[in-house]
């Protein structure tokens, strides 16, 4: 699986929708997660840096 960060969204509207202000959080980007197109992925051969999931994700439950 791959992930791509995205900018250019209405952060205030997303924060309100997810109730982030009540949790003292705010959004700064969106992250699309999916499968790569290996035939057309020029990044495929680049060295990847992998971080533990716990460093990247905050559970909002």
C-alpha positions as CSV (number, residue, x, y, z in Angstrom):
1,X,0.0,0.0,0.0
2,X,1.1,3.6,-0.6
3,X,0.1,7.0,0.7
4,X,0.1,10.4,-0.8
5,X,-0.3,13.6,1.3
6,X,-2.7,16.2,-0.1
7,X,-3.1,20.0,0.5
8,X,-5.6,22.5,-0.7
9,X,-8.7,21.5,1.3
10,X,-11.0,23.4,3.7
11,X,-9.3,22.6,7.0
12,X,-11.8,24.5,9.1
13,X,-14.7,22.5,7.6
14,X,-13.0,19.2,8.1
15,X,-12.1,20.0,11.7
16,X,-15.7,20.9,12.4
17,X,-17.0,17.7,10.6
18,X,-14.6,15.5,12.7
19,X,-15.0,17.4,15.9
20,X,-11.3,18.0,16.2
21,X,-11.4,21.3,18.1
22,X,-13.1,19.5,21.1
23,X,-10.0,17.2,21.2
24,X,-7.5,20.1,20.9
25,X,-6.6,18.9,17.4
26,X,-6.6,20.4,13.9
27,X,-6.1,19.1,10.4
28,X,-3.1,20.1,8.3
29,X,-3.3,17.7,5.4
30,X,-5.3,14.8,3.9
31,X,-3.7,11.4,3.1
32,X,-4.8,9.2,0.3
33,X,-4.0,5.5,0.8
34,X,-4.2,2.9,-1.9
35,X,-2.3,0.6,-4.2
36,X,0.4,1.8,-6.6
37,X,0.4,1.6,-10.4
38,X,3.6,-0.4,-10.6
39,X,3.8,-0.1,-14.4
40,X,3.9,3.8,-14.2
41,X,5.4,4.5,-10.8
42,X,8.7,6.3,-11.2
43,X,9.1,6.4,-7.4
44,X,9.2,2.6,-7.2
45,X,13.0,2.3,-7.3
46,X,13.7,5.1,-4.8
47,X,14.8,4.3,-1.2
48,X,11.8,4.4,1.1
49,X,11.8,5.4,4.8
50,X,9.3,3.5,6.9
51,X,8.1,4.7,10.3
52,X,6.0,2.8,12.8
53,X,2.3,3.3,12.5
54,X,2.1,4.6,16.1
55,X,4.3,7.6,15.1
56,X,2.0,8.5,12.2
57,X,-1.6,7.9,13.4
58,X,-3.5,9.4,16.3
59,X,-6.7,7.5,17.2
60,X,-9.6,9.8,17.6
61,X,-11.9,7.4,19.6
